[in-house]
Amino acid sequence: MLVRSGSDDGMFGSTAALPSPIPGRLLRTNRGVRMRSLRSKPVADRPGTRRRDGRGEWGSGVPVFDGLEFPGCEQVPMSSVQYEVCEEHVEFWDEAAGIAMIADSPGLGHEEPLGLLGGVVERIAQERGARIGRFCAVSLIRYDSRGLRRAMEPDECLYLYPDRANLPAGGALIVGESDPPDVVVEIDHTTDVRRGKLRVYQSWGFPELWVEVPDAEPPTRRRRRLSGLTIYLMNADGEYEPAPASRAFPGWRADEIHAAVNEPAMTDGASAILRRVGAALGKRDGTGPDDDPLLRAHRREGRAEGRLRERVVWVREILQARRVAMSPGFPSEPCLAALARASTADILSASQACRDDADFEDLVRG
């Protein structure tokens, strides 16, 4: 399946034929800035607008703008001033038309996959030995030839090389100026980006898009789509094609990503997958777990603990062979600390010269 779209110079065509939005005002509540009063009429109620009459996935009243559909959103009037101060999650905004699409409140079913994604990406980064940049509150902005903006807010953007990327400044990524994300993530819990935002992402040239439909059902309506994750990769013709695995994260399959962001408990199998993906990234970049400060410290501690256990075993074997009595608490904590610091030669010398375990501890502590 290819995602087809028209030319983007006019950003999917002219807005001149659109009805003027009804003026609105912002009401500030304890939940942030919301566009509450004087909303524009649902698109389905406007004269000359095609109605879905229940045939679409969400039934009638799906907001339509310039051929783009936004199921699960409300269309509201929004000026540039209102956009700058709006604290809602704006799925889509067109400055020329003064129209925004605001997603319904998605609830935990939307937020939980994002939280789990952050954890699994961090594990991959540790195994790889290099940081992966995550941006959860960034606006993607495209200017047209008149200097007017279109903006979208993804659920998450991932950068594999954040330290050398031209990253967004001030919370906004300018298409054509900032480096595009390696992966854009959309969670379709109460929305359906395939009929609107997907086409815009394609026209903006973003190389990889993940669309996740969580296992959890939406709180307010029955979803007709099956849960799962779809990976869209940009082909040579500049069009998205569904793919079984990620290009940015080598070998990470769509079904594996979906499982990782829907299973709250990390299994051994899931952990092995994340290590595999991180190792593939590290092999490509010449990095590994020892390049991650936290894992490097853990691995160093693990090696030290293993070496200490080996030393305790052969000290006991030597003392037992010499018939040296050992108390139940041997070796004590101070003795263990001394064993960790001492050289192999000093430990062997103390093992051969001691009269009992207490004498050994005195000798090995020097």
C-alpha positions in Angstrom: 0.0 0.0 0.0 1.4 3.4 -1.1 0.2 6.6 0.5 -0.7 9.0 -2.3 -0.8 12.7 -2.0 -0.8 15.8 -4.2 1.7 18.6 -4.4 2.8 20.1 -1.1 3.8 23.5 -2.3 0.2 24.6 -1.7 0.1 22.2 1.2 -2.6 20.0 -0.3 -4.3 22.8 -2.2 -5.9 26.1 -1.6 -7.9 27.0 1.5 -9.8 29.8 -0.2 -13.0 27.7 -0.6 -13.2 26.8 3.1 -15.9 28.4 5.2 -14.5 31.0 7.6 -14.1 29.6 11.1 -16.5 30.9 13.8 -14.5 33.2 16.1 -13.7 31.5 19.4 -12.2 32.4 22.7 -9.8 30.6 25.0 -11.0 29.6 28.4 -8.2 28.8 30.9 -9.0 26.0 33.3 -7.1 23.9 35.8 -6.5 21.4 32.9 -4.7 24.0 30.7 -5.9 26.2 27.9 -9.0 24.8 26.1 -11.0 26.0 23.2 -14.5 25.6 24.7 -17.0 28.2 23.5 -18.2 28.9 20.0 -16.6 25.9 18.3 -17.0 25.7 14.6 -19.8 23.5 13.4 -18.9 19.8 12.8 -17.8 19.5 9.2 -20.5 17.0 8.5 -23.2 19.6 9.2 -21.9 22.2 6.8 -23.6 22.7 3.4 -21.9 20.9 0.6 -19.7 18.8 2.8 -19.6 15.1 2.2 -21.2 13.1 5.0 -20.0 9.6 6.0 -23.4 8.5 7.2 -22.0 5.8 9.4 -20.0 4.2 6.7 -16.7 5.5 8.1 -14.9 4.0 11.0 -16.0 6.7 13.4 -19.4 7.4 11.9 -20.6 10.9 10.9 -19.0 14.2 11.9 -15.4 13.4 11.0 -13.6 16.7 10.6 -12.3 17.1 7.0 -9.9 19.9 6.0 -8.4 20.2 2.5 -9.0 16.6 1.8 -7.4 15.5 5.1 -9.6 13.6 7.6 -9.1 13.7 11.4 -11.2 11.0 13.1 -11.3 11.4 16.9 -10.6 15.2 16.7 -12.7 18.3 17.1 -12.3 21.1 14.6 -11.9 24.5 16.4 -11.1 28.0 15.2 -7.6 29.0 16.3 -5.6 32.1 15.4 -1.9 32.3 15.5 -2.0 34.1 18.9 -4.2 31.4 20.3 -2.0 28.6 18.9 1.1 30.1 20.6 -0.5 29.9 24.0 -2.6 26.7 23.6 -1.8 24.0 26.0 -3.9 21.3 24.3 -2.4 18.6 22.1 -2.9 20.1 18.7 -3.0 17.3 16.1 -3.0 19.7 13.2 -3.2 23.5 12.7 -3.4 25.6 9.6 -2.6 29.3 10.1 -4.1 30.5 6.8 -7.5 29.0 7.6 -7.3 29.7 11.4 -8.4 26.1 12.0 -7.0 23.5 14.4 -7.8 19.8 15.0 -7.8 18.9 18.7 -7.7 15.3 19.7 -10.2 13.9 22.2 -8.8 13.2 25.7 -7.2 9.8 25.2 -6.5 8.7 28.8 -4.1 6.1 30.0 -4.5 3.9 27.0 -2.7 6.6 25.0 0.0 7.5 27.6 1.0 4.0 28.8 2.5 2.9 25.4 4.5 6.1 25.3 5.9 5.5 28.8 6.8 1.9 28.0 8.4 3.1 24.7 10.7 5.4 26.7 11.9 2.5 28.8 12.6 0.1 25.9 14.4 2.8 23.9 16.6 3.5 26.9 17.5 -0.2 27.2 18.4 -0.3 23.5 20.5 2.8 23.9 22.4 1.3 26.9 23.1 -1.9 24.9 24.2 0.2 21.9 26.4 2.4 24.1 25.1 5.7 22.8 22.2 8.0 23.7 19.0 8.1 21.7 17.2 11.4 21.7 13.5 11.4 22.6 11.2 14.4 22.1 7.7 14.1 23.5 6.6 17.7 23.3 7.7 19.1 20.0 5.8 20.9 17.3 6.5 20.2 13.7 6.1 23.4 11.6 6.2 23.9 7.8 6.1 27.4 6.3 4.5 27.9 2.9 5.6 30.4 0.2 3.6 33.1 2.0 5.3 32.5 5.3 2.2 31.0 6.8 2.5 27.9 8.9 1.1 24.4 9.2 1.9 22.6 12.4 1.4 19.1 13.8 2.3 17.6 17.1 3.5 13.9 17.1 3.4 11.8 20.2 7.1 11.2 20.1 10.2 11.8 17.9 13.3 9.7 18.0 16.8 10.8 17.0 19.5 8.1 16.8 22.3 10.7 16.8 21.1 13.6 18.8 24.6 14.9 19.6 25.3 15.8 16.0 21.8 16.5 14.8 20.4 20.0 14.1 17.7 19.6 16.7 14.6 21.7 17.3 15.1 25.0 19.2 12.4 26.3 21.5 10.2 23.2 21.1 9.6 23.5 17.4 11.1 21.6 14.5 11.1 23.6 11.3 10.6 21.3 8.3 13.4 22.0 5.8 15.7 23.6 8.4 15.9 21.2 11.3 17.1 17.6 10.8 14.0 15.3 10.6 13.6 12.7 13.2 14.8 9.2 12.4 11.4 7.9 13.6 8.1 9.7 14.3 5.7 7.9 16.6 1.9 8.3 16.6 -0.4 6.5 19.1 -3.8 6.0 17.5 -5.9 5.4 20.7 -8.9 7.6 19.8 -7.6 8.9 16.5 -6.7 7.6 13.0 -3.7 9.4 11.5 -3.8 7.3 8.3 -6.5 9.6 6.8 -4.8 12.9 7.5 -1.5 13.3 9.4 0.1 10.3 7.5 -0.2 12.2 4.2 1.3 15.3 5.7 4.3 13.4 7.2 4.9 11.9 3.8 4.8 15.3 2.0 7.2 16.6 4.6 9.7 13.8 3.8 10.0 12.1 7.2 11.8 8.8 6.6 10.0 6.5 9.1 6.7 6.6 10.9 5.3 4.2 13.5 1.6 4.1 14.0 0.6 2.2 17.2 -2.9 1.1 17.9 -2.8 0.0 21.6 -4.3 -3.2 23.0 -6.4 -1.1 25.4 -9.8 0.0 24.1 -10.6 3.7 23.9 -12.7 4.9 26.9 -15.5 6.6 24.9 -16.1 4.5 21.7 -15.6 1.1 20.3 -12.6 0.9 18.0 -13.0 -1.1 14.8 -9.3 -1.3 14.1 -7.2 -4.2 15.3 -4.5 -3.4 17.7 -0.9 -3.5 16.4 1.9 -1.3 15.1 2.5 -0.4 11.5 5.8 0.8 10.2 5.8 3.2 7.3 9.1 3.7 5.4 9.7 6.3 2.7 10.6 4.7 -0.6 12.6 6.1 -3.5 9.5 7.8 -5.0 8.9 9.7 -1.8 5.9 7.7 -0.8 5.3 5.6 2.4 5.1 1.9 2.2 4.2 -0.4 5.1 7.3 -2.5 6.2 7.7 -5.5 8.5 10.7 -4.1 10.3 12.3 -0.7 11.2 15.0 0.8 9.1 16.3 3.1 11.8 16.4 0.3 14.4 17.8 -2.6 12.4 15.8 -5.8 12.7 13.2 -4.5 15.1 10.0 -5.9 13.8 6.6 -4.2 14.0 5.1 -7.0 16.1 8.0 -6.8 18.5 7.7 -3.1 19.0 4.0 -3.4 19.6 4.5 -6.1 22.2 7.2 -4.0 23.9 4.9 -1.0 24.3 1.9 -3.0 25.6 3.4 -5.4 28.0 4.1 -3.7 31.4 6.3 -6.5 32.7 9.6 -7.1 30.8 10.1 -10.7 29.9 13.4 -12.5 29.3 12.4 -12.8 25.6 11.5 -9.1 25.3 14.8 -8.2 26.9 16.7 -10.4 24.5 15.1 -8.6 21.6 16.1 -5.2 22.9 19.7 -6.4 23.4 19.7 -7.7 19.8 18.5 -4.4 18.4 20.9 -2.4 20.5 23.8 -4.7 19.6 23.0 -4.2 15.9 23.0 -0.4 16.3 26.3 -0.7 18.2 27.9 -2.9 15.6 27.0 -0.3 13.0 28.5 2.5 15.0 31.4 0.7 16.7 30.0 1.1 20.2 28.8 -1.3 22.9 27.6 -1.7 26.5 30.9 -0.6 27.9 30.4 2.8 26.2 27.3 3.4 28.4 28.4 4.7 31.8 25.8 2.9 33.8 26.2 -0.5 32.1 30.0 -0.1 32.2 29.8 0.4 36.0 27.5 -2.6 36.4 29.7 -4.8 34.3 32.8 -3.7 36.2 31.1 -4.5 39.5 29.9 -7.9 38.1 33.4 -8.8 37.0 34.8 -7.8 40.4 32.1 -9.9 42.2 32.9 -12.9 40.1 36.6 -12.6 40.7 36.0 -12.3 44.5 33.8 -15.4 44.5 36.6 -17.4 42.7 39.2 -16.2 45.2 37.0 -17.3 48.2 36.6 -20.8 46.6 40.2 -21.5 46.1 41.2 -20.0 49.5 38.8 -22.4 51.1 40.1 -25.3 49.0 43.7 -24.6 50.1 42.8 -24.2 53.8 40.8 -27.4 53.7 43.6 -29.3 52.0 45.9 -28.1 54.8 43.3 -29.1 57.4 43.1 -25.5 58.7 40.0 -25.0 60.8 37.5 -22.5 59.4 34.7 -20.8 61.3 31.2 -20.7 59.9 31.5 -17.0 59.3 34.7 -17.2 57.3 35.6 -15.1 55.4 34.3 -12.0 57.3 33.3 -8.8 55.5 36.6 -7.1 56.3 38.4 -10.2 55.0 36.3 -10.1 51.7 37.3 -6.5 51.2 41.0 -7.4 51.7 40.6 -10.3 49.3 39.2 -8.0 46.7 42.2 -5.6 47.0 45.1 -8.1 47.5 47.2 -9.5 44.7 47.0 -13.2 43.8 50.5 -13.8 45.1 49.7 -12.3 48.5 46.5 -14.4 48.9 48.4 -17.6 48.0 51.2 -16.7 50.5 48.7 -16.1 53.3 46.8 -19.3 52.5 50.0 -21.3 52.8 51.4 -19.6 55.9 48.3 -19.1 58.1 47.7 -21.2 61.3 43.9 -20.7 61.3 41.3 -18.6 59.5 41.8 -15.6 61.9 45.5 -15.7 61.1 44.7 -15.8 57.4 42.6 -12.7 57.8 45.4 -10.9 59.6 47.9 -11.9 56.9 45.8 -11.0 53.9 44.9 -7.6 55.4 48.6 -6.9 55.7 
